[in-house]
Amino acid sequence: MNPAADSPQRSNPTWLEIAKHVGFLTVLALFLVWGGRQVMPWNKMFPDFISFWAAGKIIVLGQSPYDVTLQTNIQRAYGWDKATDGFGLYDFLPYYYPPWLGFLWVGVLPLGFEAGKLVSFFLNVEMALLAAYLLNLTIRGIPGWAPYVFVSCSLFTLATIILGQSSILVFFLTALAWMLLERHWDRAGGFVLAWLSVKPQLTVLLIGAVLVWLIRQKRYTALISFLITSGLLVGISSLMLPGWLADMFNALRITPPPTEHYPWIGNTWFLVLRSMGLEGAILWTCYLAVTVPILGILVKAAATKKTPIESVVGLGVLAAFFVAPYARHYDFPVLVIPLLLMAAKWLSAPARTDKNVHPTLLWGCLIVGFVIVPYVQMMLLAHLKEIHDPGGKFLVECSYFWVPTLILIGWLFLMRRPPSATPSMAAKAAQVA
C-alpha cells in the first residue's frame, strides 16, 4: 500500500484560495457561535473571560492589571462571587499574563461586557478553525480532514472555548509562526513568534528552541524581527506600566494558582508528582530525572543544523508539559501539532516498519484514543466524583496526563527513524517563489 495514495501531497495554495478558505471558516465560526448562543446557559459560560476584561479596564485606567484591589472591585461589579466562582478561596480571578495580552482586550471594552464575551467566544472558535487550516497547509503526508477532526472534535478544544481561556490563542499563534517560518516568511514569522510570549510558562521553551534553530540556520531576518517585536512589547509595557515584571511575578506569590491548593487539577509532570504526594528531595529528584533528559533532547534538536523546524516545534510544544510548573487540561489543544507530525512520520515510507498497517487503521486508532477516549474518561471521572466526593470542586484532571505522555513516548520512538517525507524548507521555499 502506497501511503501517498491515501495522503496525497498538497500543493501550496494561492492567495485567492487562502482567502476563500478563511472566508468559509469565518462564516462557519459565525454559524457555530450563533448556534451556541441559542442553546448555551450564557450566564455560566466563559468564566475566565472576566479576568481579561478586568485587565483591559485596569490598563485603560493606567494602573497595574495585577493590582489585587482593582481586580477584585471590577470583577465583583461584573458578577464575580467568591463562594461560587472563587471556590471560597479567591476574591477575583487573577491575571498572570504579560501586559500585552491585556492590551488586546482594550479594543473590546467599548462593546460592553456581554458583547465582549460574545466576541471572545467567536475569536476562540475562529482561531481553532484557522489553526486546523494552518496545520492542514503545513503538515504534509496526512489527509486534509485530519487537522479539523483532531482540533474541532477534541474535548480539550471544547473545554478551552467553554472556559474562555487563552490556550486557543497560543495554539493559533504556534501554528501561524510555524507556517510562516516554514515558508521563509521570516519577518512575519519573527513577529508572530514574539507574540507567543502571551503565555510564557507554556511557550518559553518553544520560543527559545526556535530561536536557537534560527541562529543555526542563519535566519537572521526572523531573529531580528523577533527581537524588535519583543523589544516593542516590553518597552511599551514598561512605559505604560512601570514595574509590571515584578508585579507579574508577585501576582503568583500574592494569589497562588489553584494548583497550589489542588495539585490534582494540573497537567504537568511537576503537578502530577505533587498529586502523588511527593515533596522535598524526592519530588525534585523525580522531576529532574525526566525534565533534564527532555531539555537535553530539545537543545540538541534545536542546535543541530539538519533538524527540520517541524521537529523543533513539535518537541518544543511537548517539552512544556514536562518542564513547566503549571498547565491544565485545557492547554492540550496545541498537542495536536506533535500528534499529527507523528502520524505523518509513521505514514511516510521510510518511517513505517510494518507496511501492512493500513492508514485507515492508524487514523481510527488515533481518533479513538485521542478524541473519543477523553470524553469517556470525563464521564467516568464525573461518575466517580458523584459517588465518592459529591461536594468536591474538581475532577481528578491530572489523570489526563497520559495524553502528553503517550505522545512523547511515540515521538521519542519515531525520532530514531529516518527523516519524514515532509518536503524540506528549501523545496517549499522554491514552490512559493
Buried (B, 14 or more C-beta within 10 A) or exposed (E): EEBEEBBEEBEEBEEEEEEEBBEEBBEBBEEBBEEBEEEBEBEEBBBBBBBBBBBBBBBEEEEBBBBBEBBBBBBBEBEBEBEEBBEEBBBBBBBBBBBBBBBBBEEBBEEEBEEBBBBBBBBBBBBBBBBBBBBBBBBBBBBEEBBBBBBBBBBBBBBBBBBBBBBBBBBBBBBBBBBBBBBBBBBBBBBBBBBBBBBBBBBBBBBBBBBBBBBBBEBEBBBBBBEBBBEEBBEEBEEEBEEBBEBBEBBBEEBBBBBBEBBBBBBBBBBBBBBBEBEEEEBBEBBEEBBEEBBEBBBEBBBEEEBBBBBBBBBBBBBBBBBBBBBBBBBBBBBBBBBBBBBBBBBBEEBBEEEEBEBEEBBEEBBEBBBEBBEEBBEEBEEEBEEEEEEEEBBBBBBBBBBBBBBBEBBBEBBEBEBBBBBEBEEBBEEEE
